[in-house]
Amino acid sequence: MSDSPKRPRIVRNDYRALHPPQGETWKPSLAVSVVIPAYGAQEKLDLTLAALAAQTYPAELTEVVVVDDNSAPPLRLPELRPEHTRLVTTTPDSWGSAHGVNTGVAHADGQVVLRLDSDMVAYRDHVEQQMRWHHTADYLAVLGHKRFTAWEPGRLTPEQVHEKVLVGEGEALFAVEHSTSHWIEKVIADTDDLTAHHPTNYRVFIGATGSLHRDFFKTVGGLDTDLRLGSDTEFAYRLAQAGAVFVPETLSSAWHLGMPQMLERQDEGRQQRVPYIAQRVPLHGWRRTAAPRAWRVPLVDMVIEIGDATAAEVDAAVAPVLGGPGGDVRITLVTGQGPAPQDRASILAGDGAQLRLVEELYDAEARVRIASQAPEADPAVPYRLLLPRPVPMRAKGLGRMLHLIERVDAGLVLAELPDGPPARLERTAAFARARHITGGTGLDQVVAGIWGATTFEGLVAPEPEGTVFNPPPADIARRFARKYFDARQRARLRALLKR
C-alpha cells in the first residue's frame, strides 16, 4: 500500500464510505507511535505496557513513547514491554496530560499517533483496529472503546496480563457485568455511530484512547497546555474545525483501571471546566444561554468591506448584529487603507471624515476591530460571514441565517444582496476539509459536495433600521391604501397614522 496521503471526499461525518482493509493477509504500511502520558501509578503502567507487548500490529511499525510528567519517584520501564519503547520526561515549565501528550508527539517518529492513558489495558488488536482506518484517509480521528473496572492493586501481574492478551482473551481479565461504560457511548448510539452528523460530535474524542495522523495533530496545533482541565474537549473541537472525521471503533477495546477523577467528581469537575471550555468552544451548550458578550473565540467572524461607506451605512450593518440574538460575533471592518489622518490640514479639509467617525464609533466596542485588509479565516471560529459592502441588517437576520445553516447542516449559505455579489456564511470545518482534500481549488463546489450549500432570504432590512417614519397626509394615504393595499395592510397603515 502506498504511503501517499489519502484524502477521499467524505460527506459530513459519514465515514461508511470508507472501507478499511480486512483479513489476515493485510499488510500495513503506516508506522504508529503510542504516546502514553503518565504521572505516578507505576503498577498500572506496567500492566499497560504488558498488554501493548502482545499487540497484533507489527512490532517493526510500532513504537511506544512513555512520558513521565515529573513523577516522584520517577517512573521506570519494566522488563515486559514492547520492543521499541522509550521513556522521556516532560520539561518543568508546565505539567498535566496536555503537556505530556505534546511532549510525546514531539518525540514520536510514527506517521500516526495513538494516545493511550497509562491506566489502560488494551485488547490484543486494539492498535490494529484503529490503524486499519488510518490507511484509508489521513484526516480521521479514531476513537477506541473502553470500559471502567474497579482497580485492585496486586490482583494481576504484568505476566498474567500479557498471557491473556496474547491469546486473545483480554476481555476475560475483568468481569463485564461489574464494569461501567463511558457517557460517550450514549452520544455514539444516539448519532448512529456518529454517522448522523452533529456539530458537537467532537465531544466523544476525549482522552484515554484515540488516534490520528501526526501531521494532522501538528496542523491543529496540539493540545492547549494553558487548560489544566478540559484540554481534550478543546483539542477535539479544533480537530472538528480542521475538518476531521470522527470514527468510533468498538473493536478497539480496552479496560480502564479504576474510575477517572472527572467521573467520580462530575459536578465539581464540570464547574471547573465549563468557563474555560466555553471561552474557547463557541458550540458549547452553555454559550447559547449566555447574553451577547465578547468571548475569546466567537461563534461568528463577520468581515465587512466598508470602502468609502459612511458611518451611518456602516452602523446600519453593525448595530443590529451587536444588539441582536446573533451578538456572539467578532466584526472586522475592512477599510482598504490605513487609519484616518488626524492632522490639522486633513481634518479642516474633511479628508477621512467618515473613517474617523467609524473609528470613534467603535473605539470602545471589544467585538469590533478595524483593519486595512481582510484577515485570514480563524480556524477556531465555527462560522464566517463575508459582506462585500455594508448593508442595513435585520435585527434577527444573522441569527436566522445561523439557524438555517445549522438546521440543514450546510457548509455554505449565500444571501442575495441588492446590486452585487451575495453575502457568504461559511462553515469553517467544511472549508478546512475542502482545502485539505484539494489544496485550495474550487472550494465552493467541493463544499457543496461534501457538506451542502443553500440560499437565504431576509438578511437585509427593507430600509435602514432606526429611520423616522414620516406619514403622508391622511387623505392621500387612505386613497393610496384603498387602491394598492389589502385589508390587513390597510389596518397596519391606519395604526401607524394614529401614532
Protein Blocks (a to p, Z undefined) as FASTA:
>chain_A
ZZbdcddddehjlmklpccdedjkbccfbdcddddddeejkllmmmmmmmmmmcfbdfkl
cccddddehiacdddddfbdcfbacdddddfkbgcjklmmmmmmmmpcbfbdcdddfkbc
cdfklmmmmmmmmmmoccbccddddddddddehkacfklmmmmmmnopmmmmpcfklccc
dfklmmmmmnonolagcfklmmmmgghiacddfklmmmnnpaafkbmghklmmmmmmmmm
nopacdddfklgcddedjafklmmmmlmmmmmmmmmmmmmmkbmklmmpccdddfbdfbd
cdddekjacfklmmmmmmmmmmmmklmccddddehiacddfbfklmmnopoklmmmmmmm
mmmmmkbccdfbdcdddfkbmbacddfbdcdddfklmmmmmmmmmmnopabdcdddeeia
ddddddfklmmmmmmmnoopaklmmmmmmnopaddehjbcfbdehiacddddfklmmmmm
mmmpcfklmmmmmmmmmZZ
